[in-house]
Amino acid sequence: MRPAFAFCVALACLLSAAALAQEAAPHTLPFASTGHTLELEVARTATDEESTAAPTAVTVRLTDAPAWLAVTPAEVTLDALVPGTDALARFAFDVAEDAPVGEPGAMTFTVTSVEGLAWTKTVRVEVAPPADFALAAAYPNPFGARPATLAFDLPRAAEVRLVVYDLLGREVARLVDGPQEAGRHTVELRPESLASGVYVVRFTAEAEAGERAVEHQKLTLVR
C-alpha cells in the first residue's frame, strides 16, 4: 500500500503564524541576510488500513532554488517513520547581497521513500528591500592593482548620483547618475585615468516625497 504523507513548512524566526497559514503568499526574507533555517515537517498520516504498517525512511532533497539562495545540506534523510508520526528536515540558508528585491522565487523539495515513491513541496519566497539608504565601504581601499568596488543600498526606487572628487573638489568620475531600483547596486572605479592620492566619493539618493540621503567616503589610490 502506498504510504501517505503530509507536509508543513516553517522558516524559523522569520514568519508569523498568520504568514505560515497563507500558503499562496511568498515568504518574505530579509535582504542580504545569513543564518536562516527552513524546517520541512514530514508527517506520515495514519489510517485504519495502515495503522500497523512497517516503518519507512524518506529522503528530503532540494531539487531547485534561486541562485541567490545558498542552501545546505542538499538532502536530509528521515529514518523510521511509522504511521501517525512526523519528523523535521532542517535546511540552513543565506540570502545573497545581489538578490533581486520583490522578485518571487521558489525552493522545491522532493521527498522520496525507500519504495521509490516521490512527493514534492514548493516554498515560495521573495526578498525584502534594504532597511535604509546606505553607501557600503569601498573595497579594496587603498586600491590600485585592481578597480575599487563601491556598493550602495536602496530601500525603494530613487534618483542616484555616485560621484568621485579629488581633494580640490574637482569631479574625476561620475559612476551613477539616474534612476535606480530598490536593492543593492555595485559599480567599479577604475584607476587607469587617476593619479595616486586621496579621493572623496559622494553618494546622493532622492526618492519620492522629497526623501533625500547623502553620504561621503574617502578612497585612496596607491600605485
TIROVO-479189 format. One record per residue: residue in three letters; x, y, z of N, C-alpha, C in turn. Coordinates in steps of 0.2 Angstrom, whole numbers, plus 5000, padded with zeros to 4 digits. Each point is the difference from the previous one (the first is absolute). Example, Ala and Ser with C-alpha at 12.3 -4.5 7.8 and 13.67 -1.06 7.14 Angstrom:
% residues 2
ALA506649725039499650065000500450065000SER499850054996500450065001499650055003
END
This chain:
% residues 223
MET500449945000499650065000500450065000ARG499950054996500350065000500050045006PRO500550025004500050045006499850074998ALA499650035005499850074998500450055005PHE500150054997500450055004499750074999ALA500150045005499850075000500650055002PHE500050064998500650045001499850075003CYS500450035004499950065003500750045000VAL500050064998500650044999500150055006ALA500550015003500250065004500650034999LEU500150064999500650044999500150035007ALA500549975004500150025007500250075001CYS499650035004500250075002499850054995LEU499749984994499950054995499250014999LEU499649955002499350014998499549995006SER499550044999499550005005499549944999ALA499649985005499549944998499650024995ALA499850064999499550024995500350004993ALA500750015000500350004993500149924998LEU500149965005500149934999499349974997ALA499550035003499349974998499850024993GLN500350064997499950024994500549984994GLU499949934998500449974996500150034993ALA499550044998500050034993500550065000ALA500150035006500550065000500749985001PRO500550034996500749985001500250025007HIS500449965003500450025006500550054999THR500050055004500450064999500749995004LEU500650004997500649995003500450075000PRO500350015006500450065001500650014995PHE500150064998500550014994500749995003ALA500449964995500749995002500149985007SER499749945001500049985007500249925000THR500349985006500349945001499749965006GLY500149935001499949975006499249985000HIS499649994995499349985000499949935000THR499549985003499849935000499349984997LEU500049964995499349974998499949935003GLU499449995003499849945002499449974996LEU500249944997499449974996499849945005GLU499450005002499749955004499749944996VAL500249945000499849954996499649955005ALA499350004999499649965004499749944996ARG500149945003499749944997499349995003THR499550014996499350005002499849935002ALA499650005005499749935002499349994998THR499949944997499349984999499949935003ASP499449985000499849945003500449944996GLU500050014994500349954996500849995001GLU500350055001500750005001500350015007SER499650005005500250025006500549965003THR500149944997500549955003500649994994ALA500050044996500550004994500750005003ALA500549974996500750015003500250074999PRO500650015004500350074999500350014993THR500050064998500450014994500450065000ALA500550014996500550055000499850044994VAL500150075001500050044994500650054999THR500150024994500650054999499650064997VAL500250065004499850074998500650034996ARG499950014994500550034996499850074996LEU500450055001499950064996500149994993THR499550014996500149994993500050064996ASP499850065003500150064996499950065005ALA500450054998500050065005500350064996PRO499850065001500350064997500850005001ALA500350034995500850005001500250055005TRP499550045003500250055005499949975007LEU499849945000499949965007500649955000ALA500450005006500449945001499849965005VAL499849944998499649955005500449945001THR500149985007500349945002499649975005PRO500149935000500349954996499649994993ALA500249974996499649984994499549965001GLU500049955005499549955001500049985008VAL499549985002499949985007499649935000THR500349955004499649945000499749995007LEU499349985000499649995006499949935000ASP500249975006500049935001499349985003ALA499849944999499549965004499450045001LEU499750034995499350035001499549955000VAL499649995006499449965000499450044999PRO499549974999499350034999499950045006GLY499750075000499950045005500550045003THR500649994997500650045003500350054995ASP500450045002500350054995500750025002ALA500450034996500750025001500150064996LEU500550045003500250064996500749994996ALA499950034994500650004996500250085000ARG500650015003500350075001500550024995PHE499950064997500550024995500250075002ALA500650024999500350075002500050034993PHE499950075000500150044994500250075001ASP500350034996500250075000499750034993VAL499950075001499850044995500550044997ALA500249994994500650044997499850074999GLU500650045000499950085000499750024994ASP500149964994499750034994499449974998ALA499649975005499449974999499550064998PRO499649984995499550054997499450015005VAL499950075002499550025004499349994998GLY499549965003499350004998499949954995GLU500549964997499949964995499949935002PRO499449974999499949935003500449954997GLY500249955005500449954999499749945003ALA500349944999499749945003500649955002MET499949975006500449945001499549945000THR500349954996499649944999500349945003PHE499749965004500349945003499649944998THR500449954999499749934998500149955006VAL499449975002500149955005499949944997THR500549955001500049944997500049945006SER499649954999500049955005500449944997VAL500249955005500449954998499749964994GLU499350005000499749964995500050044993GLY500350065000500150034993499450054999LEU499550015005499550044999500250085001ALA499850044997500250075000499450055001TRP500250065004499550055001500450074999THR499750054998500450065000499650065004LYS500450045003499850065004500450064997THR499650054998500350074998499950055005VAL500550045002500050055005500150074996ARG499550044999500150064997500350065004VAL500550034998500450055004500150064995GLU500150065004500250064997500450045005VAL500450054997500550035005499750075001ALA500150025006499850075002500550054998PRO499850064999500550054999500550025006PRO500650034998500450025006499650055005ALA500250005006499750045005500150084999ASP500650024997500250075000500450014993PHE500050074999500550024995500749995003ALA500549974996500650005003500649994995LEU500550035001500649994996500549955003ALA500149944997500549955004500750024999ALA500449985005500750014999500349974994ALA500450054996500349984994500649945001TYR500149964996500549955000500349984994PRO500749994999500450015006500150085001ASN500350025005500150075002500650005005PRO500650024998500250034993499949954994PHE499950034994500049964994500550024995GLY500149964995500550024995500249944995ALA500149945003500149954995499449984997ARG499450015003499449984997499550055001PRO499450004997499550065001499749995007ALA499850065003499750005006499249994999THR499749965004499349984999499650045005LEU499550044998499650045005499349974999ALA499649995006499449985000499550045004PHE499450014998499550045004499349965000ASP499750015006499349975001499550054999LEU499449984997499450044999499449975003PRO499750025005499449975002499450014996ARG500050054995499550014995500350034994ALA499750014994500250034994500250075002ALA500650024997500250075001500450024994GLU500150075000500550034995500750005004VAL500549974997500649995003500650044997ARG500450035003500650024998500649985004LEU500549974997500649975003500650034996VAL500350055004500550054996500649995004VAL500650004997500750005003500350074999TYR500350035005500350065000500750005002ASP500550044998500650005003500050055006LEU500650015004499950045006500050084998LEU500050024994499950074998499350014998GLY499649945001499250014998499949994993ARG500549984996499849994993499749934998GLU499550004996499749934999500549964995VAL500249945002500449964996499649944997ALA499549985003499649944997499350015002ARG499549994996499349995001499849934999LEU499949965005499949934999499249985000VAL499650045003499349994999499650075000ASP499650004995499650075000499349984996GLY499549985005499449994997499649965004PRO499449974998499549965004500349935001GLN499949985006500249935002499449975004GLU500049934999499549965004500249995007ALA499549985004500249985007500549945000GLY500449995005500549945000500750035001ARG500449954999500850025000500250014993HIS500450054999500350014994500850015001THR500449974995500750015000500350034994VAL500550045001500450034994500749995001GLU500450014995500750005001500350074998LEU500550025004500450064999500749974997ARG500150014994500749984997500550055001PRO500649985001500650055002500450034994GLU499849974994500550024994500150074999SER499450045001500150074998500150055006LEU500149975006500150035006500750005003ALA500250065003500650005003500049975007SER500649985003500049985007499750065004GLY499749985006499850055004499349985004VAL499750055003499449995004499450034996TYR499549965000499450034996499449995005VAL499550044998499350005004499549974996VAL499649955002499449984997499450035003ARG499650034996499450035003499449964997PHE499649975004499449964998499450045002THR499550024995499450035001499449964998ALA499549995004499449974997499450045002GLU499650014995499350045001499549964998ALA499549995005499449964998499450045000GLU499449975000499450044999499950045007ALA499550054999499850045006500650035004GLY500650024996500550045002500549965004GLU500049945001500449965004500750004997ARG500550025004500750014997500549975005ALA500549964997500649985004500650024997VAL500550025004500750014998500549975004GLU500549974997500649975004500650024996HIS500550005004500750014997500549955002GLN500549984996500549955002500650024997LYS500649995004500750014997500249944997LEU500450004994500249954996500850024998THR500449955002500750024998500349954994LEU500350034995500349974995500850005001VAL500349945000500749995001500349964994ARG500450034996500349974995500749975001
END
